[in-house]
Amino acid sequence: MTKKDIFIDTNIAKNFTNPIDPEYKKLIKWLMQSETGDNKAYLAVSKKLLAEYGRTMRHAASGSNIAVIINLLTRQGRLNEISNEQIRDFQQEHFTNKVKRKLMSNSEDREHIPVVLLSDRKYALTFDENLTADLQKIPSFKATVGKKPSDIPYDK
């Protein structure tokens, strides 16, 4: 069974605190309330991404911020965690010198590329144009990347 997972970059997750945009409210509701059935939501993460969320959201006080969502998903076993070993293996296999020369994202974000491409659905939300471009440069993989929740059919 394919997990209905999604990668959410920290530059998107900050919009989860006191969301005004109805698109983010819908995404948060899907993540928090779809714990059963075929529409079960998963968050594609790595240890590094979880640490980034923690640093970015340390001062957030909202009940719907990413920390609350991660806590709920962790308790319900709904994190699709890509291990450091999987990330390293992916980079060794797919980050050839030819590919590395074309990558535009910074070294930290290059660790997110395997998280997205090893996730079940390869869906990512990010404002980072360099990361978006890089996700399209790895041969044999096709990621769906958006800047807002409505750009991706995450709930389908």
Secondary structure as UniProt FT lines:
FT   STRAND          4..8
FT   HELIX           10..13
FT   HELIX           14..16
FT   HELIX           22..33
FT   HELIX           37..39
FT   STRAND          41..45
FT   HELIX           47..56
FT   TURN            57..59
FT   TURN            63..64
FT   HELIX           66..75
FT   TURN            76..77
FT   STRAND          79..81
FT   HELIX           84..94
FT   HELIX           97..102
FT   HELIX           107..110
FT   HELIX           112..118
FT   STRAND          123..125
FT   HELIX           129..135
FT   TURN            139..140
FT   STRAND          144..146
FT   HELIX           149..151
FT   TURN            154..155
//
